[in-house]
Amino acid sequence: MTVLQQGLRTDVRTATLVALAAAAPFAVGRLAGGLLVGGGTALSEHVWCPFRAATGVPCPLCGATRSVVLASHGDMAFLSYNPVWVVVLIALAVLGALAALAGRSLPQPRPIVGRMLVGSVVAVAWTCALVHRQAITGI
């Protein structure tokens, strides 16, 4: 096996792992969602955030679990929590799957672009958590 073939295999393996890791929360949400959602509860008693406990303000990840569980069940109520993370996970799953199927590596943005992208996603997610604060915290 040549170095080029070995590098290609590593790229495909990495892309496949990204796709699977991004899809895993939906699978877990689908399987465990019945236990978490129970009789139609909003999961508010089952979620604890140390940041929210200390400050009273939702963190950028608050509502993500409920959003993913609801989305994995096809319940559009996921839009009432923190749907940003549902979109991010779907985008990563699709990007990883497409890269793996094409036999290519995942796009590697410049470090500054990557940091700006991550910072922007976190800012949008935090804004979304604050906008949906009442649904997330139940207050």
N, C-alpha and C positions, 0 to 999 in steps of 0.2 A: 504494500500500500504506500502510495506516495504521500509526501507531506501535504500536498494540495487536497488529496482525497481524505486524509485524516482530519485536516482543518475543516473541510466541508461537513464531515460526519459530526464533528464537535459543534459546528454552527447549527446543524439540524437538530442535534440533541438538545442544545440550549434553547432553541426556539420552541421545541416540543415541550420542554419543561416549563417554559414561561406560559405557554398555552394551557397546560394542565394545571399549573399553580393558580392561574387566574380563573379557571373553570371550577376548581375544587370548592370554593366557598358556596357556589350555587348547588353543587352536588350535596354537600353537607347540609345546607339550608333546606334542600328538598327532602333529605332523609330525616333530619332531626327537627325539621320545621313543625311536624305534627306534635312533637313533645314540647317545643317551645311556644308555639302558638296556642296549643290547647284548645279551649272552647272559644276561640276567637279573641283572646286577650291581646293586648297591644305589646306584650313582652316587657312592659315598663318595670315590673317587679324583678325581672330576671337580669337586667343589665345594670352594671355598676361601673362608673367611670371615675377613677381617682381624681382627675382634673376637675370634673364637674362637682365631685364631693368637696374638693378643697375650695373652689372658687364660686360654685353655683352657676357657672357658665358652661355650655356644652363645648367640648373640644371638636377639632375637625373630623374626628372619627365617630362622634356620637351619632347614633341613628343608623350607622352603616350595617350593623348586624341585622337589625329589623328590616332594613331596606332590602338587603340581599335575600333574607328568608322569604319576605313577601314577594319579591320579584321571582324567586325560584318556584313559587307556587302560582305564578301568573296573576297575582293580586296587584292591581294598579295602585293600591294604597302605599306601595313602596315610594311613590312620589311625595308622600307626606313626611318622610323621614329625611334621609340623606342620600338621594339618588345619584349624587356625583360618583360615589364609589361603585355603584352598579355599572354606570357608564364606563368608568376606568377599567373595571374588571373585564367587561365585555370587549372593550377596545384592546386590552392586552391579550385576551384569549384569541381574538380574531387575528391580530397582528402576529402573534406567535404561530398560530396554525397556518396562516398564509406563508410565512417565512419558512416553516418546516416543509410544507408541501412544495414550495418552489425550490427547496434545497439551498436557501440563502441564509445568511446571518441576519440577525435583527439589526435594524438601523442603529448606528452609534452616533448620537448627536454630540456636538462639541460639549465639553464639560459645562461651560457657562450656559449653553442652551438647555442642557439637561437640568441644571439647577433652577433655571428660570421656569422651566416647564413644571418641575416638581413643586416649586414655590407657588406657581399660579394655581395648580390643582389643589394644593392645601388651602390657599386663600379662598378659592371658590367653594371648597368643601366646608370651610369654617363659616363662610357667609351663609351657605345653605343650612348648616346646623343652627346658626343663630336665627335665621328666618323661620325655621321649623322648630324652634325651641319649645313651644307649647306641646306639640305632638311628641317630641323626643323626651322631654322631662315630665310631662303629664301635669305641669303646673300652669 
